[in-house]
Amino acid sequence: MLLLPPVEVCVERVRIRSNHGFSDEPATRKMHAEFAQANVEPRHVVADADASPETIAARIVDGVAAGQFAHLRPTE
């Protein structure tokens, strides 16, 4: 599963986070771009920009219960 808020949300979170050593905005943008371009099935991406943490957590719990995030091995 990939949690992928919009890049500006990520940049803002890095900017306001305290007591950590990472504050590099260009690196934040580069990492976001790499995740956004990753070959991940859309059903495995959670990208609710305006949702609260509680709403996102509930979506993840519901998705797990429904098998949405399960990785199925190919049949042999």
C-alpha positions in Angstrom: 0.0 0.0 0.0 1.2 3.5 -0.8 0.0 6.5 1.1 0.5 9.4 -1.3 -0.8 12.8 -0.4 -0.2 15.6 -2.9 3.4 16.9 -3.1 2.5 20.2 -1.5 1.1 18.4 1.6 4.3 16.4 1.9 6.4 19.6 1.6 4.3 21.3 4.3 4.5 18.4 6.6 8.3 18.3 6.3 8.5 22.0 6.8 6.4 22.1 10.1 7.6 18.8 11.6 9.8 19.4 14.6 12.7 17.4 16.2 13.9 15.6 13.1 16.9 16.1 10.9 15.2 16.1 7.5 14.1 19.4 6.0 15.3 19.3 2.4 12.5 20.5 0.2 14.0 19.5 -3.2 14.7 16.0 -1.8 11.1 15.8 -0.6 9.8 16.7 -4.0 12.1 14.2 -5.7 11.1 11.4 -3.4 7.4 12.2 -3.9 7.9 12.2 -7.7 9.6 8.8 -7.5 6.7 7.4 -5.4 4.1 9.0 -7.7 5.7 7.4 -10.8 6.2 4.0 -9.2 4.6 1.0 -10.8 2.0 0.4 -8.1 -1.5 -0.8 -8.9 -4.0 2.0 -8.3 -6.0 -0.2 -5.9 -2.9 -0.1 -3.6 -2.7 3.7 -3.6 -4.4 5.8 -0.9 -4.2 9.5 -2.0 -7.0 11.3 -0.2 -5.7 14.8 -0.1 -8.2 16.4 2.2 -9.1 13.4 4.4 -8.4 13.4 8.1 -6.0 10.8 9.5 -9.0 9.0 11.0 -10.8 8.8 7.7 -7.7 7.5 6.0 -7.2 4.9 8.7 -10.8 3.8 8.4 -10.3 3.5 4.6 -7.2 1.3 5.1 -9.0 -0.9 7.7 -11.9 -1.3 5.3 -9.6 -2.0 2.4 -7.7 -4.6 4.3 -10.9 -6.3 5.4 -12.1 -6.3 1.7 -8.9 -7.7 0.4 -8.2 -4.5 -1.6 -4.5 -4.4 -0.5 -3.8 -8.1 -0.7 -1.0 -9.2 -2.9 -2.1 -12.2 -4.9 0.5 -14.6 -6.1 0.0 -15.7 -9.7 -1.4 -19.2 -10.1 1.0 -21.8 -11.3 
